[in-house]
Amino acid sequence: MRGDIHDPDLNRISVTVGEVRTSPDLKIATAYVMPLGGEGQDDLIALLARNKHELRRIIGKKVGLKYAPDLRFRLDETFDQMDETRRLFDQDTVRRDVES
């Protein structure tokens, strides 16, 4: 989809979409995103929100939907959660409990 958006600020950012969750009626799609390298997270959400109507139009055309879902964007915190889990498992007290 790169290059289809006419916002030069958004075109400069490489975006990782970790997951997209839809509501049961498919009217809302929440995309969990992260900028490549993790820099500019708050800017990314604002840029995606600013361009959501154009993104919605493009997605509708590419997927062949009569009605494209409303798009919502959230930061993908999966990697932060995995890092925190690793940190916890590296603690001596946790390792002792897990080993016994």
KOLTIKE-416331 format. One record per residue: x, y, z of N, C-alpha, C in turn. Coordinates in Angstrom, 3 decimals, always signed. Example, Ala and Ser with C-alpha at 12.3 -4.5 7.8 and 13.67 -1.06 7.14 Angstrom:
+----------+----------+----------+----------+----------+----------+----------+----------+----------+
:   n_east :  n_north :     n_up :  ca_east : ca_north :    ca_up :   c_east :  c_north :     c_up :
+----------+----------+----------+----------+----------+----------+----------+----------+----------+
:  +13.190 :   -5.690 :   +7.800 :  +12.300 :   -4.500 :   +7.800 :  +13.200 :   -3.300 :   +7.800 :
:  +12.850 :   -2.250 :   +7.080 :  +13.670 :   -1.060 :   +7.140 :  +12.900 :   +0.030 :   +7.870 :
+----------+----------+----------+----------+----------+----------+----------+----------+----------+
END
This chain:
+----------+----------+----------+----------+----------+----------+----------+----------+----------+
:   n_east :  n_north :     n_up :  ca_east : ca_north :    ca_up :   c_east :  c_north :     c_up :
+----------+----------+----------+----------+----------+----------+----------+----------+----------+
:   +0.828 :   -1.193 :   +0.000 :   +0.000 :   +0.000 :   +0.000 :   +0.871 :   +1.255 :   +0.000 :
:   +2.162 :   +1.109 :   +0.237 :   +3.052 :   +2.251 :   +0.293 :   +2.960 :   +3.037 :   -1.019 :
:   +2.900 :   +4.360 :   -0.890 :   +2.816 :   +5.195 :   -2.069 :   +1.381 :   +5.545 :   -2.456 :
:   +0.401 :   +4.806 :   -1.952 :   -1.001 :   +5.095 :   -2.263 :   -1.524 :   +6.277 :   -1.454 :
:   -0.900 :   +6.537 :   -0.318 :   -1.328 :   +7.626 :   +0.567 :   -0.620 :   +8.902 :   +0.130 :
:   -1.336 :   +9.993 :   +0.109 :   -0.786 :  +11.252 :   -0.378 :   -0.230 :  +12.126 :   +0.735 :
:   -0.091 :  +11.591 :   +1.934 :   +0.459 :  +12.339 :   +3.060 :   +1.961 :  +12.045 :   +3.146 :
:   +2.821 :  +13.011 :   +2.807 :   +4.265 :  +12.757 :   +2.818 :   +4.791 :  +12.377 :   +4.202 :
:   +4.176 :  +12.899 :   +5.267 :   +4.618 :  +12.548 :   +6.617 :   +4.391 :  +11.062 :   +6.900 :
:   +3.259 :  +10.541 :   +6.488 :   +2.956 :   +9.128 :   +6.696 :   +3.772 :   +8.241 :   +5.754 :
:   +4.023 :   +8.709 :   +4.547 :   +4.804 :   +7.927 :   +3.578 :   +6.244 :   +7.715 :   +4.028 :
:   +6.745 :   +8.568 :   +4.923 :   +8.123 :   +8.446 :   +5.411 :   +8.280 :   +7.371 :   +6.484 :
:   +7.180 :   +6.864 :   +7.024 :   +7.238 :   +5.933 :   +8.155 :   +6.938 :   +4.514 :   +7.678 :
:   +7.792 :   +3.580 :   +8.111 :   +7.509 :   +2.159 :   +7.880 :   +6.729 :   +1.657 :   +9.087 :
:   +5.601 :   +1.028 :   +8.827 :   +4.685 :   +0.633 :   +9.891 :   +4.573 :   -0.884 :   +9.940 :
:   +4.659 :   -1.416 :  +11.151 :   +4.398 :   -2.832 :  +11.381 :   +2.997 :   -2.952 :  +11.967 :
:   +2.156 :   -3.757 :  +11.338 :   +0.823 :   -4.038 :  +11.852 :   +0.885 :   -5.422 :  +12.484 :
:   +0.850 :   -5.449 :  +13.815 :   +0.967 :   -6.716 :  +14.523 :   -0.310 :   -7.524 :  +14.524 :
:   -1.439 :   -6.830 :  +14.530 :   -2.730 :   -7.517 :  +14.619 :   -3.831 :   -6.548 :  +14.232 :
:   -4.902 :   -7.087 :  +13.701 :   -6.114 :   -6.305 :  +13.448 :   -7.272 :   -7.086 :  +14.036 :
:   -8.015 :   -6.447 :  +14.918 :   -9.198 :   -7.070 :  +15.522 :  -10.435 :   -6.361 :  +14.992 :
:  -11.431 :   -7.139 :  +14.622 :  -12.671 :   -6.548 :  +14.140 :  -13.784 :   -6.799 :  +15.148 :
:  -14.739 :   -5.915 :  +15.149 :  -15.925 :   -6.116 :  +15.977 :  -16.726 :   -7.262 :  +15.358 :
:  -17.602 :   -7.912 :  +16.139 :  -18.383 :   -9.039 :  +15.605 :  -19.193 :   -8.692 :  +14.347 :
:  -19.652 :   -7.444 :  +14.252 :  -20.438 :   -7.049 :  +13.082 :  -19.573 :   -6.508 :  +11.938 :
:  -18.255 :   -6.548 :  +12.115 :  -17.270 :   -6.103 :  +11.121 :  -17.354 :   -4.613 :  +10.781 :
:  -17.967 :   -3.831 :  +11.651 :  -18.086 :   -2.401 :  +11.383 :  -16.880 :   -1.608 :  +11.880 :
:  -16.112 :   -2.199 :  +12.809 :  -14.945 :   -1.518 :  +13.368 :  -13.748 :   -2.463 :  +13.279 :
:  -12.630 :   -1.936 :  +12.803 :  -11.375 :   -2.688 :  +12.771 :  -10.340 :   -1.893 :  +13.552 :
:   -9.778 :   -2.522 :  +14.569 :   -8.735 :   -1.885 :  +15.373 :   -7.398 :   -2.493 :  +14.974 :
:   -6.509 :   -1.656 :  +14.463 :   -5.189 :   -2.103 :  +14.033 :   -4.176 :   -1.764 :  +15.120 :
:   -3.419 :   -2.769 :  +15.523 :   -2.354 :   -2.591 :  +16.510 :   -1.052 :   -2.421 :  +15.738 :
:   -0.478 :   -1.233 :  +15.824 :   +0.629 :   -0.836 :  +14.969 :   +1.835 :   -0.383 :  +15.778 :
:   +2.981 :   -0.410 :  +15.111 :   +4.220 :   +0.077 :  +15.699 :   +5.098 :   +0.587 :  +14.561 :
:   +5.702 :   +1.771 :  +14.745 :   +6.630 :   +2.225 :  +13.709 :   +7.885 :   +1.358 :  +13.754 :
:   +8.451 :   +1.070 :  +12.597 :   +9.659 :   +0.279 :  +12.531 :  +10.754 :   +0.973 :  +13.336 :
:  +11.347 :   +0.269 :  +14.263 :  +12.362 :   +0.851 :  +15.137 :  +11.783 :   +1.454 :  +16.405 :
:  +10.462 :   +1.600 :  +16.471 :   +9.810 :   +2.086 :  +17.684 :   +9.815 :   +3.591 :  +17.880 :
:  +10.470 :   +4.343 :  +17.016 :  +10.540 :   +5.799 :  +17.163 :   +9.300 :   +6.475 :  +16.589 :
:   +8.786 :   +7.493 :  +17.269 :   +7.667 :   +8.277 :  +16.750 :   +6.308 :   +7.613 :  +16.912 :
:   +6.129 :   +6.887 :  +17.998 :   +4.876 :   +6.147 :  +18.205 :   +3.659 :   +7.062 :  +18.252 :
:   +3.746 :   +8.136 :  +19.018 :   +2.594 :   +9.040 :  +19.139 :   +2.291 :   +9.728 :  +17.809 :
:   +3.341 :  +10.093 :  +17.081 :   +3.142 :  +10.710 :  +15.767 :   +2.455 :   +9.740 :  +14.817 :
:   +2.843 :   +8.471 :  +14.886 :   +2.260 :   +7.471 :  +13.995 :   +0.758 :   +7.362 :  +14.185 :
:   +0.312 :   +7.273 :  +15.420 :   -1.128 :   +7.138 :  +15.696 :   -1.873 :   +8.359 :  +15.159 :
:   -1.314 :   +9.534 :  +15.378 :   -1.956 :  +10.762 :  +14.889 :   -1.996 :  +10.794 :  +13.365 :
:   -0.914 :  +10.388 :  +12.708 :   -0.882 :  +10.382 :  +11.245 :   -1.860 :   +9.368 :  +10.662 :
:   -1.918 :   +8.188 :  +11.264 :   -2.870 :   +7.189 :  +10.775 :   -4.305 :   +7.665 :  +10.966 :
:   -4.582 :   +8.261 :  +12.109 :   -5.931 :   +8.776 :  +12.371 :   -6.287 :   +9.881 :  +11.372 :
:   -5.316 :  +10.731 :  +11.078 :   -5.543 :  +11.822 :  +10.119 :   -5.840 :  +11.282 :   +8.717 :
:   -5.295 :  +10.120 :   +8.388 :   -5.449 :   +9.537 :   +7.054 :   -6.406 :   +8.357 :   +7.022 :
:   -7.176 :   +8.150 :   +8.075 :   -7.992 :   +6.935 :   +8.155 :   -9.059 :   +6.849 :   +7.061 :
:   -9.581 :   +7.967 :   +6.621 :  -10.607 :   +7.910 :   +5.567 :  -10.009 :   +7.419 :   +4.248 :
:   -8.817 :   +7.900 :   +3.930 :   -8.158 :   +7.442 :   +2.709 :   -7.726 :   +5.976 :   +2.842 :
:   -7.211 :   +5.598 :   +4.010 :   -6.841 :   +4.203 :   +4.255 :   -8.051 :   +3.289 :   +4.143 :
:   -9.151 :   +3.740 :   +4.684 :  -10.394 :   +2.955 :   +4.637 :  -10.853 :   +2.749 :   +3.185 :
:  -10.752 :   +3.781 :   +2.398 :  -11.133 :   +3.699 :   +0.983 :  -10.233 :   +2.701 :   +0.245 :
:   -8.930 :   +2.785 :   +0.498 :   -7.974 :   +1.888 :   -0.163 :   -8.214 :   +0.441 :   +0.245 :
:   -8.413 :   +0.220 :   +1.528 :   -8.658 :   -1.146 :   +2.022 :   -9.934 :   -1.708 :   +1.412 :
:  -10.979 :   -0.904 :   +1.372 :  -12.241 :   -1.347 :   +0.786 :  -12.085 :   -1.771 :   -0.658 :
:  -11.302 :   -1.005 :   -1.429 :  -11.075 :   -1.342 :   -2.831 :  -10.236 :   -2.611 :   -2.981 :
:   -9.163 :   -2.699 :   -2.208 :   -8.244 :   -3.840 :   -2.343 :   -8.870 :   -5.146 :   -1.880 :
:   -9.708 :   -5.085 :   -0.860 :  -10.315 :   -6.295 :   -0.313 :  -11.642 :   -6.597 :   -0.995 :
:  -12.190 :   -5.634 :   -1.700 :  -13.442 :   -5.852 :   -2.414 :  -14.667 :   -5.817 :   -1.518 :
:  -14.613 :   -4.990 :   -0.491 :  -15.743 :   -4.870 :   +0.430 :  -16.721 :   -3.797 :   -0.043 :
:  -17.987 :   -4.055 :   +0.159 :  -18.992 :   -3.047 :   -0.150 :  -18.896 :   -1.907 :   +0.865 :
:  -18.727 :   -2.275 :   +2.148 :  -18.558 :   -1.296 :   +3.221 :  -17.282 :   -1.628 :   +3.976 :
:  -16.348 :   -0.709 :   +3.982 :  -15.105 :   -0.910 :   +4.733 :  -15.355 :   -0.538 :   +6.197 :
:  -14.727 :   -1.252 :   +7.121 :  -14.938 :   -0.948 :   +8.543 :  -14.313 :   +0.389 :   +8.931 :
:  -14.844 :   +0.975 :   +9.985 :  -14.236 :   +2.162 :  +10.568 :  -12.903 :   +1.723 :  +11.150 :
:  -11.854 :   +2.497 :  +10.920 :  -10.526 :   +2.113 :  +11.375 :  -10.161 :   +2.840 :  +12.657 :
:   -9.578 :   +2.085 :  +13.557 :   -9.041 :   +2.628 :  +14.805 :   -7.607 :   +2.141 :  +14.928 :
:   -6.752 :   +2.947 :  +15.513 :   -5.339 :   +2.603 :  +15.602 :   -4.882 :   +2.671 :  +17.058 :
:   -4.181 :   +1.631 :  +17.474 :   -3.621 :   +1.548 :  +18.826 :   -2.179 :   +1.084 :  +18.700 :
:   -1.358 :   +1.502 :  +19.657 :   +0.021 :   +1.033 :  +19.665 :   +0.059 :   -0.443 :  +20.033 :
:   +0.866 :   -1.194 :  +19.334 :   +1.055 :   -2.615 :  +19.613 :   +2.079 :   -2.729 :  +20.734 :
:   +1.622 :   -3.119 :  +21.899 :   +2.491 :   -3.220 :  +23.074 :   +2.968 :   -4.643 :  +23.317 :
:   +2.779 :   -5.519 :  +22.350 :   +3.153 :   -6.923 :  +22.500 :   +4.635 :   -7.069 :  +22.806 :
:   +5.480 :   -6.340 :  +22.084 :   +6.919 :   -6.480 :  +22.276 :   +7.338 :   -5.997 :  +23.658 :
:   +6.731 :   -4.906 :  +24.134 :   +7.023 :   -4.419 :  +25.481 :   +6.607 :   -5.446 :  +26.526 :
:   +5.460 :   -6.074 :  +26.317 :   +4.991 :   -7.088 :  +27.259 :   +5.914 :   -8.304 :  +27.258 :
:   +6.408 :   -8.700 :  +26.082 :   +7.338 :   -9.831 :  +26.013 :   +8.643 :   -9.499 :  +26.720 :
:   +9.145 :   -8.270 :  +26.554 :  +10.369 :   -7.854 :  +27.237 :  +10.186 :   -7.886 :  +28.748 :
:   +9.040 :   -7.426 :  +29.215 :   +8.765 :   -7.431 :  +30.656 :   +8.664 :   -8.863 :  +31.172 :
:   +8.052 :   -9.751 :  +30.425 :   +7.951 :  -11.159 :  +30.832 :   +9.334 :  -11.783 :  +30.912 :
:  +10.183 :  -11.515 :  +29.932 :  +11.568 :  -12.026 :  +29.968 :  +12.303 :  -11.502 :  +31.186 :
:  +12.126 :  -10.213 :  +31.474 :  +12.793 :   -9.607 :  +32.637 :  +12.355 :  -10.300 :  +33.923 :
:  +11.055 :  -10.571 :  +34.034 :  +10.548 :  -11.243 :  +35.229 :  +11.117 :  -12.651 :  +35.364 :
:  +11.158 :  -13.394 :  +34.259 :  +11.680 :  -14.758 :  +34.302 :  +13.182 :  -14.803 :  +34.569 :
:  +13.873 :  -13.706 :  +34.328 :  +15.309 :  -13.651 :  +34.605 :  +15.623 :  -13.374 :  +36.074 :
:  +14.634 :  -13.002 :  +36.853 :  +14.864 :  -12.750 :  +38.280 :  +15.145 :  -14.071 :  +38.997 :
:  +16.103 :  -14.023 :  +39.921 :  +16.491 :  -15.239 :  +40.649 :  +15.320 :  -15.871 :  +41.387 :
:  +14.513 :  -15.058 :  +42.042 :  +13.391 :  -15.620 :  +42.821 :  +12.380 :  -16.328 :  +41.918 :
:  +12.119 :  -15.768 :  +40.759 :  +11.166 :  -16.383 :  +39.828 :  +11.758 :  -17.661 :  +39.258 :
:  +13.027 :  -17.644 :  +38.899 :  +13.678 :  -18.838 :  +38.367 :  +13.656 :  -19.989 :  +39.370 :
:  +13.912 :  -19.665 :  +40.636 :  +13.856 :  -20.702 :  +41.684 :  +12.456 :  -21.296 :  +41.781 :
:  +11.433 :  -20.437 :  +41.728 :  +10.062 :  -20.935 :  +41.824 :   +9.680 :  -21.794 :  +40.616 :
:  +10.116 :  -21.394 :  +39.450 :   +9.781 :  -22.129 :  +38.232 :  +10.512 :  -23.473 :  +38.206 :
:  +11.744 :  -23.497 :  +38.658 :  +12.548 :  -24.733 :  +38.642 :  +12.053 :  -25.761 :  +39.654 :
:  +11.453 :  -25.307 :  +40.744 :  +11.036 :  -26.286 :  +41.770 :   +9.645 :  -26.818 :  +41.560 :
+----------+----------+----------+----------+----------+----------+----------+----------+----------+
END
